[in-house]
């Protein structure tokens, strides 16, 4: 996949994956790149087939996993 972003977050991986499943139009992949010692924060690598999906993710990132 040719479009990627690396994030560090305390949001559950399942929330990130759920957002991708609901919003991505092309294939994507979410990988764990690292965990903090207390396991609260994680570094994720997200890979997108589509540049549009990457842009949509970046635009929505701060609201993923947060109550609306």
C-alpha positions as CSV (number, residue, x, y, z in Angstrom):
1,X,0.0,0.0,0.0
2,X,1.4,3.3,-1.0
3,X,0.0,5.8,1.6
4,X,0.9,5.5,5.2
5,X,0.8,7.4,8.5
6,X,2.2,6.7,11.9
7,X,0.3,7.9,15.0
8,X,0.7,7.6,18.8
9,X,-2.6,7.4,20.6
10,X,-4.5,6.2,23.7
11,X,-7.6,5.4,21.6
12,X,-8.4,1.7,21.4
13,X,-7.1,-0.1,18.3
14,X,-10.6,-1.4,17.7
15,X,-11.9,2.2,17.4
16,X,-9.3,3.0,14.8
17,X,-10.1,-0.2,12.9
18,X,-13.8,0.4,13.1
19,X,-13.4,3.9,11.7
20,X,-11.4,2.5,8.8
21,X,-13.9,-0.2,8.1
22,X,-16.7,2.3,8.0
23,X,-15.0,5.0,6.0
24,X,-12.3,3.6,3.8
25,X,-13.2,2.9,0.2
26,X,-10.1,0.9,-0.6
27,X,-8.1,-1.7,1.3
28,X,-6.2,-0.6,4.5
29,X,-4.1,-2.2,7.2
30,X,-3.5,-1.2,10.8
31,X,-0.3,-2.4,12.6
32,X,1.0,-2.0,16.1
33,X,4.4,-0.4,16.0
34,X,5.0,0.0,19.7
35,X,3.4,0.1,23.2
36,X,4.2,2.3,26.2
37,X,5.3,0.6,29.4
38,X,1.9,1.1,31.0
39,X,0.1,-0.1,27.8
40,X,-2.0,3.0,27.7
41,X,-0.4,4.6,24.6
42,X,0.4,2.8,21.4
43,X,2.1,3.7,18.2
44,X,0.1,2.5,15.2
45,X,1.1,2.4,11.5
46,X,-1.8,2.7,9.1
47,X,-1.5,1.9,5.5
48,X,-4.0,2.9,2.9
49,X,-4.4,1.9,-0.8
50,X,-6.1,5.3,-1.5
51,X,-4.7,8.8,-0.9
52,X,-8.3,9.9,-0.3
53,X,-8.7,7.4,2.5
54,X,-5.5,8.7,4.1
55,X,-6.7,12.3,3.8
56,X,-10.1,11.4,5.4
57,X,-8.3,9.6,8.2
58,X,-6.1,12.6,8.9
59,X,-9.1,14.9,8.9
60,X,-11.1,12.7,11.3
61,X,-8.2,11.5,13.5
62,X,-8.8,13.7,16.5
63,X,-12.5,12.5,16.8
64,X,-11.9,8.8,16.4
65,X,-12.9,6.9,19.5
66,X,-14.4,10.0,21.2
67,X,-18.0,10.4,22.1
68,X,-20.0,12.5,19.7
